[in-house]
């Protein structure tokens, strides 16, 4: 059975290899990949955690960058 990997090959730049980098560098690389993949859906949204407005890059981005940078978010405690 052959698998079609054309989509993965086309979007390979959207994935970051974060080995040996800081969390902030990795997050920036990941965010940039998401922005490139979903460039037409930017909108101001309210964060589901702190309720402040933030520039959302795509429809599924509902947590602001400040809340994502907390240790509670990174550990999965806010899921």
N, C-alpha and C positions, 0 to 999 in steps of 0.2 A: 504494500500500500504506500503510495507516494504522498508526501505532505507538501502543501503549497506554502512556502515560506517567503513569498514575494513581499507580503505586507511587512513581515519582520525585517527583511532586508531594507525596505524603503524607509522604515522608521527606526533603524538602528541608532541613528544619531540622537534619538530622544531618550536613550538609556545611558546612564552614567556609571562608570566604574569608580566607585568611591573608596576602593581599597587604599589605605594610607593617607586619606585626606581628612580634614576636619568635618564635623557634622554640618557646619554652615556652608562650606564649599560644596559638599555633596547635595545639600538642599538647594543651593543656587543652581547647580547643574541640572538637577531633577526638575526644578521649576522652569528653567529655560526650555528644557525638552517638552514639557507640557504646553508652554506658551506657543512653541513652534507647531505642535501637533493640533492645537485648537485655537488658532489665531483669530477667528471670526466671532468668538462668543464672549468677548470681554463685557463686563457689566459691573456696576457697583452693587454689592450685596451686603447683608448684615451677617456677621459671624454668628454661628450657632452657639458658641460658647460665651463670648463676652458681649455680644449684641452690637458691637461697633461696626460702622460701615467700612468696607475695604474694597479695593479694586480686584474683582474676581476675574481670573483669566479664562474660565470656562464654566459651564453650567454645574458641574459636579464639585467645584471648589467652593466650599461653604464655611471653611475655617480659616481665619486670618493668619497671616504669617507670624504675628506676635504669639498667638495661642499655639501654633504648631511648634514654636521654638521652646516651649516649656518642657521641663523634664517629665511632667505628668503626661503630656501628649505623646512624647517620644517613647515612654515606657508602656503606652497602651492603656493607662489607667482611666482615660477619658472616653474610651470607645463606647 
